[in-house]
Amino acid sequence: KTDSFGNEIASVNFAEINTAWIPGNPGSLKKIKNGFIASGIKISYDTLFPINEKGTGHLYFFNTDCDTLFSKQYVGDGYTAFYNTDIVNDTIFLFGATRDTLNYQTYMYLVTADTLGNILSEKRYGTGIIDEIGLNIDHFENGNLVLSGGIEYDGTGSLTDGKIYKTGSDGNPYFSETYGTPYDDGPFYAKPSINNLSLVVEQSIDTLINEGDHNYARFIGKMDTSGNYIWRTFFNRSVFLNFWNFRPNIDGSIIACGTTKPDSLENLHGFITKLDSNGIILWERTYTTDNYYDAYFFDVQQTTDKGFIISGSAVGDILGEPNQQMWLVKLDSMGCLEPGCADTFTYIKP
């Protein structure tokens, strides 16, 4: 927790939890009345029988001073992970995946809980034939849910297509669709637009649009509420690009952040871009603190001055040594660290 200038006020360390989020899913931290919740997974290893590795989904409650109030564990089918969290009124939705400890079929898994963490209901999504993993959850104004993630056909650990479910507020599905190419594509992420009349989506697909492109082209797109594409904007380039999060804005524009390489030799840099409501790229910027180390932008929020606040990770100096640290960056409405920036790339002194 920081003040408006990014100075730390309070913090909490999840010593027991293995991961509170994964790439593309910093949404496991959410604000509730008088505090916050965070979800994730705690992994337990069986040293004699490693195949019996167990994971329990976790939910943490802590107050505005970052003091942990209590936590809850959810077993599911024996190995459960929560990758994203949503709140509608006073109902908590925990979304991820569950399977048994023998690594049989994986299902998308949704737990509905009250503000004390007590289970109200649980849902599993999937056919039982292929693995389905839930990564992102969001909701429409009427409380209906949008669940998205990936499916795996061959058991190799690759998410080979994207999957989306639309459900009622009770989690019962009324629409589902699979998205991808015949090749090894990435998972699917979907969020309602601010006016709730469309969906904003993101995915990587295993294809070359132009000769010399990176193997995976990423796109941000807009869909109607029936799951049909209205437009897609591809970020195809010769170097690696990955989006970690994206958010629709009130004016219909979309802001997205992640990591990219300025060229094939450089390390990763933090990346941010803005698209208008028709998918036209308005600007894009990259930032880093040190060209010899990787830098990441994990999540972005628009601020009241129409600028953006970004959380991430980059190298800074601790006692004369370079160390990876949490990174907070405030930009103006044009994605500039200083007003009137003209260059795409900016180096930030740590």
C-alpha positions in Angstrom: 0.0 0.0 0.0 1.4 3.4 -1.0 0.4 7.1 -0.8 -0.3 9.1 -4.0 3.4 9.6 -4.6 4.2 5.9 -4.5 5.8 5.9 -1.0 5.2 2.7 0.9 2.7 2.9 3.8 2.2 -0.8 4.6 3.0 -4.2 3.1 2.3 -7.9 3.7 4.4 -10.9 2.7 2.6 -14.2 1.8 5.1 -16.5 3.4 2.8 -19.6 3.1 1.6 -19.1 -0.4 3.4 -20.3 -3.5 1.8 -17.9 -6.0 -0.8 -15.2 -5.6 -1.0 -14.7 -9.4 0.4 -16.0 -12.7 1.1 -14.1 -15.9 -2.0 -12.3 -17.1 -3.7 -12.6 -13.7 -2.9 -10.0 -11.2 -6.6 -9.8 -10.5 -6.3 -12.2 -7.5 -5.9 -9.1 -5.3 -9.2 -7.2 -4.8 -10.6 -4.4 -2.6 -13.5 -5.3 -0.3 -15.2 -3.3 2.5 -12.6 -2.2 5.0 -9.8 -4.3 3.5 -8.5 -6.5 0.7 -8.6 -10.2 -0.3 -5.9 -12.2 -2.2 -6.1 -15.6 -3.7 -3.6 -18.2 -4.8 -2.3 -21.7 -4.2 -0.3 -23.4 -1.5 1.7 -26.5 -2.7 2.6 -29.5 -0.5 5.1 -32.1 -1.7 5.2 -35.8 -0.9 8.9 -36.6 -1.0 8.3 -40.4 -1.1 5.6 -40.2 -3.8 6.1 -36.9 -5.8 3.2 -37.8 -8.1 0.9 -37.1 -5.1 1.8 -33.4 -5.0 -1.1 -31.5 -3.4 -2.2 -27.9 -3.9 -4.9 -26.1 -2.0 -6.6 -22.9 -3.1 -6.1 -20.1 -0.6 -8.0 -17.0 0.2 -6.5 -14.3 2.4 -8.3 -11.4 4.1 -6.4 -8.4 5.4 -7.3 -4.9 6.5 -6.3 -1.6 5.0 -3.1 -1.6 7.2 -2.2 -5.0 5.5 -2.7 -6.9 8.7 -3.8 -10.5 8.0 -7.2 -11.1 9.5 -7.7 -14.7 8.5 -7.4 -17.1 5.6 -9.3 -20.0 4.2 -8.2 -23.2 2.3 -10.2 -24.9 -0.4 -9.3 -28.5 -1.4 -11.4 -29.0 -4.5 -10.5 -32.4 -6.1 -7.1 -32.6 -4.3 -5.0 -30.1 -6.3 -6.6 -26.7 -6.6 -5.2 -23.3 -7.7 -7.0 -19.9 -7.8 -5.7 -17.6 -10.5 -8.2 -14.8 -10.3 -10.8 -13.3 -8.0 -13.9 -11.2 -8.5 -16.5 -9.6 -6.1 -20.1 -8.8 -6.9 -21.8 -7.0 -4.1 -20.8 -9.1 -1.0 -20.2 -12.3 -2.9 -16.6 -13.5 -3.6 -15.8 -15.6 -6.7 -12.6 -17.6 -6.7 -11.7 -18.9 -10.1 -9.0 -21.3 -11.3 -8.6 -25.1 -11.8 -8.8 -28.3 -9.8 -7.8 -31.9 -10.4 -7.1 -35.0 -8.3 -3.6 -35.7 -7.1 -3.0 -38.4 -9.7 -3.0 -35.7 -12.4 -6.2 -36.9 -14.1 -8.5 -34.5 -15.8 -8.4 -30.8 -14.9 -11.5 -28.7 -14.7 -12.1 -25.0 -14.6 -13.2 -24.4 -11.0 -15.4 -21.6 -9.6 -16.0 -21.2 -5.8 -18.6 -18.8 -4.6 -18.0 -17.6 -1.0 -19.4 -15.1 1.5 -17.2 -12.4 3.1 -16.1 -14.9 5.8 -14.8 -17.2 3.1 -17.5 -19.9 3.6 -18.4 -21.8 0.4 -21.8 -21.0 -1.0 -21.4 -23.1 -4.1 -18.8 -24.6 -6.4 -18.9 -25.3 -10.1 -16.6 -27.4 -12.4 -16.4 -26.6 -16.1 -15.3 -29.1 -18.8 -16.1 -32.2 -20.6 -13.8 -34.5 -18.7 -12.0 -35.4 -22.0 -9.6 -32.5 -22.2 -8.0 -30.3 -19.6 -9.6 -26.9 -19.0 -7.9 -24.2 -16.9 -9.6 -21.0 -15.7 -7.5 -17.9 -15.7 -9.7 -14.8 -15.7 -13.1 -13.9 -14.2 -15.1 -10.7 -14.6 -18.7 -9.7 -14.5 -21.4 -7.6 -16.3 -23.4 -5.0 -14.6 -26.3 -7.4 -14.0 -24.0 -9.8 -12.1 -23.6 -12.3 -14.9 -20.0 -13.7 -15.2 -17.4 -14.0 -18.0 -15.0 -16.9 -17.4 -12.0 -17.4 -19.7 -8.8 -19.5 -19.9 -7.3 -22.3 -21.9 -7.8 -25.9 -22.9 -5.1 -28.6 -23.5 -5.7 -31.4 -25.9 -2.6 -33.6 -25.7 -1.4 -33.7 -22.1 1.9 -32.0 -22.8 1.3 -29.0 -20.5 0.6 -26.6 -23.3 -2.6 -24.6 -23.5 -3.4 -25.1 -27.1 -6.6 -23.1 -27.4 -8.5 -20.4 -25.6 -11.9 -21.0 -24.0 -14.7 -18.7 -22.8 -17.8 -19.3 -20.7 -20.6 -16.9 -20.1 -22.7 -17.7 -17.0 -25.5 -16.4 -14.9 -24.7 -14.8 -11.5 -25.1 -18.4 -10.1 -22.3 -19.7 -12.3 -24.5 -21.8 -14.5 -23.2 -21.5 -18.1 -25.4 -20.5 -21.0 -22.7 -19.9 -23.6 -19.2 -21.3 -24.3 -16.8 -21.2 -27.2 -13.3 -22.2 -28.1 -10.9 -19.8 -29.9 -7.6 -20.6 -31.6 -5.8 -22.0 -34.7 -5.0 -25.6 -35.5 -1.6 -25.0 -33.8 -0.4 -24.3 -30.2 -2.1 -21.1 -29.2 -2.3 -19.3 -25.9 -5.1 -19.0 -23.4 -7.9 -16.5 -23.8 -8.7 -13.5 -21.6 -12.0 -11.7 -21.8 -13.4 -8.7 -19.9 -16.7 -6.8 -20.4 -16.4 -3.3 -21.9 -17.4 -0.4 -19.5 -20.8 -0.1 -21.2 -21.3 -3.8 -21.0 -22.3 -4.0 -24.7 -19.2 -5.9 -25.8 -16.2 -7.9 -24.7 -12.5 -6.9 -24.8 -10.3 -9.9 -25.4 -6.6 -10.9 -25.7 -4.8 -14.0 -26.9 -1.6 -15.1 -28.6 -1.8 -17.4 -31.6 0.8 -19.6 -33.2 1.1 -18.1 -36.7 3.3 -15.8 -38.8 1.5 -12.8 -40.3 4.6 -11.5 -42.1 7.9 -13.1 -42.8 10.3 -12.4 -39.9 7.6 -12.1 -37.3 8.0 -13.7 -33.9 6.4 -17.2 -33.8 3.5 -16.0 -31.6 1.5 -13.0 -32.7 -0.6 -11.4 -29.9 -3.9 -9.5 -30.5 -6.3 -7.4 -28.5 -9.8 -7.5 -29.9 -13.4 -6.6 -29.3 -16.3 -9.0 -29.5 -20.1 -8.7 -29.4 -21.8 -10.4 -26.6 -22.5 -13.5 -28.7 -18.7 -14.1 -29.1 -18.2 -12.8 -32.6 -15.2 -10.6 -33.4 -15.9 -7.0 -34.2 -12.2 -6.2 -34.7 -8.7 -7.6 -33.8 -5.5 -5.6 -33.6 -2.4 -7.7 -34.0 0.9 -6.8 -32.3 3.1 -8.8 -34.7 6.7 -8.0 -34.7 10.1 -9.7 -35.0 10.7 -9.6 -31.2 8.9 -11.1 -28.2 5.9 -9.3 -26.8 3.7 -10.5 -23.9 0.7 -8.8 -22.4 0.3 -9.3 -18.6 -2.9 -7.3 -18.3 -5.3 -5.0 -20.1 -8.2 -2.8 -19.1 -11.1 -1.1 -20.9 -11.5 2.6 -20.2 -14.7 4.6 -19.8 -14.2 6.3 -23.2 -14.1 3.0 -24.9 -10.3 2.9 -25.3 -8.2 0.1 -24.1 -4.9 0.2 -22.1 -2.6 -2.8 -22.0 0.8 -3.5 -20.4 3.4 -6.3 -20.4 6.9 -6.9 -21.6 8.8 -6.8 -24.9 12.2 -6.8 -26.3 13.4 -3.6 -28.2 15.4 -5.9 -30.4 16.7 -9.5 -30.4 19.7 -8.7 -28.3 18.2 -6.6 -25.5 16.7 -7.8 -22.3 12.9 -7.5 -21.6 11.5 -4.0 -21.0 8.2 -2.9 -19.5 5.6 -2.2 -22.3 2.4 -0.1 -22.3 0.1 0.7 -25.2 -3.3 2.5 -25.7 -5.9 1.6 -28.4 -8.9 3.6 -29.3 -12.5 2.1 -29.4 -11.9 0.9 -32.9 -8.6 -0.9 -32.2 -6.3 1.7 -33.6 -3.0 2.0 -31.7 -2.7 5.5 -30.4 0.8 5.1 -28.8 3.1 2.6 -27.2 6.0 3.0 -24.9 8.7 0.8 -23.3 10.6 1.5 -20.1 13.4 -0.1 -18.1 15.8 0.7 -15.3 18.8 -1.2 -16.7 19.5 -2.6 -20.2 21.3 -5.6 -18.7 18.4 -6.9 -16.7 14.7 -7.7 -17.4 11.9 -5.3 -16.5 8.2 -6.1 -16.3 4.9 -4.2 -16.3 2.3 -6.5 -14.6 -0.8 -4.3 -14.1 -2.1 -0.9 -15.0 -4.9 1.4 -13.8 -6.1 4.7 -15.1 -5.8 7.5 -12.5 -8.2 10.5 -11.9 -5.9 12.8 -13.9 -6.4 10.5 -17.0 -2.8 9.2 -16.6 -1.8 5.7 -15.6 -0.2 4.0 -12.6 1.7 0.7 -13.4 3.0 -1.9 -11.1 5.8 -4.2 -12.1 9.3 -5.5 -11.4 12.7 -4.0 -12.3 16.3 -3.8 -11.1 17.3 -1.2 -8.6 20.4 -0.6 -6.4 20.5 -2.1 -2.9 23.7 -1.5 -1.0 25.6 -1.1 -4.2 24.3 -4.3 -5.8 21.7 -4.7 -8.5 18.5 -6.4 -7.2 15.1 -7.1 -8.6 12.5 -5.0 -6.9 8.9 -4.1 -7.1 8.4 -1.2 -9.5 5.8 1.5 -9.5 5.6 3.9 -12.4 3.3 6.9 -12.9 2.7 8.1 -16.5 0.6 10.9 -18.0 -2.3 10.4 -20.4 0.1 9.9 -23.3 2.1 7.2 -21.5 4.9 9.7 -20.9 7.1 9.8 -17.8 7.7 13.5 -18.6 5.2 15.6 -20.6 5.7 15.7 -24.4 7.8 12.6 -24.7 8.5 11.8 -28.3 10.6 8.6 -28.0 9.0 5.2 -27.7 11.7 4.0 -25.3 12.7 5.6 -22.0 15.4 4.7 -19.5 14.4 5.3 -15.9 17.3 5.8 -13.5 16.7 3.5 -10.5 
